[in-house]
Each structure stands twice: as structure tokens, then as C-alpha cells.
């Protein structure tokens, strides 16, 4: 199991590095018309972080609940691209996404076997516990 987590962490780090380079390159590109595409890639990156934390925590979330989690990060992705966040600021945003995902897990209902079931209420409680924080919520 430790090797799987290490490999997954390495994969996420490589993806983050690639994504950050893409974001930085796009910010020097043609501007506003690139925002939706770069923001989408950033959302997928953050979704990967959240899914990894859910998986490592043995927390199950239905598709509707993961969509609710994505609703939390989506405005932050658009704002991050529009504000042309640098690599250091994007890493801070990654840390916020991690904090949010761990808060989701903490608010999820624990099962007898130690796993957790994530509900919409857990996502709302995690958002409330995380906000206000730039670039996700004021």
C-alpha cells in the first residue's frame, strides 16, 4: 500500500507540474478566450487531488456529491486564470483544495467498517469551514 500512495503522489506531483506549466503558458497566450480551457484543466487537476484524498480516506461520494465538490473549486479556477496566479499562488490553491477535501471527509458519515459516506451536507459544511479563502470564495 505505501508504494501505491507514493506512486499516486508522484503522479499527482508530475500532473501538477505539467498543469502549472500549461497555466503559466496560457496566461502569456491569447488571453480571455483561453480562460475556459485553462480553467477546465485546473478543475480536473483539483478534482484529481480531491479524488485521491477521498480514495485514501476510504470515503465514497456519489457522482452528484463529487459534482458539488467541483462547484466549490470551479469559480476558483476561473478566478485563478483570470488573475494570472503564479506557480506559488497555484500551489497555495492546491493546499486549499486539499484542506477542503479533508474537511469533506471529516464531515462524512463514518460506517462500521471505517469507511465514510460523503453527503451534500458534508460538502456544504466543508465549504463553510474552508471559506473565506482566495480564489475560491470571498
C-alpha atoms as one frame of an Amber mdcrd trajectory, in Angstrom:
protein
   0.000   0.000   0.000   2.738   2.600   0.776   4.146   2.107  -2.732   0.732
   2.790  -4.267   0.366   6.003  -2.300   3.906   7.069  -3.181   3.304   6.338
  -6.866  -0.012   8.179  -6.784   1.593  11.137  -5.027   4.381  11.178  -7.604
   1.807  11.025 -10.405  -0.144  13.920  -8.915   3.049  15.940  -8.470   4.000
  15.365 -12.107   0.499  16.281 -13.253   0.568  19.404 -11.093   3.897  20.438
 -12.559   2.607  19.930 -16.100  -0.621  21.752 -15.312   1.162  24.686 -13.717
   3.332  24.996 -16.809   0.240  24.916 -19.012  -1.477  27.572 -16.902   1.598
  29.783 -16.951   1.992  29.351 -20.721  -1.680  30.077 -21.381  -1.519  33.214
 -19.293   1.009  34.582 -21.746  -1.191  33.438 -24.641  -4.138  34.993 -26.387
  -5.962  35.983 -23.220  -9.624  35.815 -22.322 -10.568  33.214 -24.931  -8.171
  30.706 -23.304  -9.690  31.131 -19.829 -12.364  28.392 -20.093  -9.876  25.818
 -21.408  -7.183  26.549 -18.849  -9.759  26.752 -16.051 -11.142  23.357 -17.094
  -7.687  21.805 -16.872  -7.243  23.369 -13.439 -10.608  21.976 -12.295  -9.570
  18.497 -13.463  -6.287  18.858 -11.599  -8.124  19.815  -8.402 -10.647  17.033
  -8.952  -7.689  14.622  -9.017  -6.474  15.967  -5.677  -9.937  15.628  -4.141
 -10.493  12.116  -5.548  -7.130  10.946  -4.237  -7.941  12.199  -0.744 -11.370
  10.551  -0.844  -9.845   7.284  -2.008  -7.017   7.327   0.539  -9.564   8.106
   3.278 -11.891   5.307   2.152 -14.632   7.867   1.585 -17.315   7.240  -1.034
 -19.067  10.098  -2.802 -21.755   9.692  -5.425 -21.374  11.494  -8.733 -23.790
  14.189  -7.595 -21.724  14.827  -4.478 -18.451  14.984  -6.430 -20.194  17.458
  -8.721 -20.990  19.542  -5.618 -17.307  19.415  -4.691 -16.435  20.602  -8.188
 -18.853  23.516  -7.752 -16.640  24.645  -4.869 -13.433  24.685  -6.972 -14.836
  25.897 -10.308 -15.095  29.629  -9.520 -11.585  29.466  -8.075 -10.234  28.006
 -11.305 -11.742  30.785 -13.393 -10.527  33.432 -10.966  -7.022  31.881 -10.821
  -6.703  32.020 -14.602  -8.199  35.496 -14.949  -5.976  36.853 -12.163  -2.951
  35.104 -13.700  -1.868  33.407 -10.497   1.780  32.451 -10.456   3.091  28.992
  -9.633   3.497  29.758  -5.918  -0.114  31.001  -5.677  -1.393  27.943  -7.565
   0.399  25.701  -5.072  -1.348  27.612  -2.270  -4.647  26.982  -4.051  -3.766
  23.272  -4.239  -3.292  23.321  -0.455  -6.740  24.918  -0.029  -8.287  22.185
  -2.187  -6.585  19.577  -0.001  -7.875  21.277   3.159 -11.374  21.372   1.669
 -11.252  17.673   0.707 -10.048  16.648   4.172 -12.876  18.729   5.676 -15.323
  16.887   3.418 -14.003  13.571   4.730 -14.133  14.794   8.333 -17.800  15.749
   7.864 -18.717  12.493   6.115 -20.726   9.820   7.887 -18.485   7.036   9.278
 -19.535   3.447   8.578 -18.978   0.434  10.859 -16.114  -0.772   8.651 -14.298
   2.587   8.963 -15.207   3.847   5.529 -17.136   7.069   5.080 -20.131   8.137
   3.017 -19.915  11.719   1.782 -23.188  13.627   1.573 -24.116  17.034   0.210
 -24.261  18.221   3.829 -20.618  17.200   4.322 -19.603  19.211   1.254 -21.552
  22.263   2.446 -20.021  22.006   5.930 -16.535  21.700   4.410 -17.101  24.754
   2.221 -18.301  26.719   5.234 -15.253  25.602   7.241 -12.871  26.484   4.387
 -14.276  29.869   3.340 -13.469  32.655   3.010 -10.328  31.859   1.037  -8.995
  33.208  -2.225  -9.531  32.271  -5.035 -12.482  30.019  -4.179 -14.805  32.087
  -2.014 -14.889  35.540  -0.512
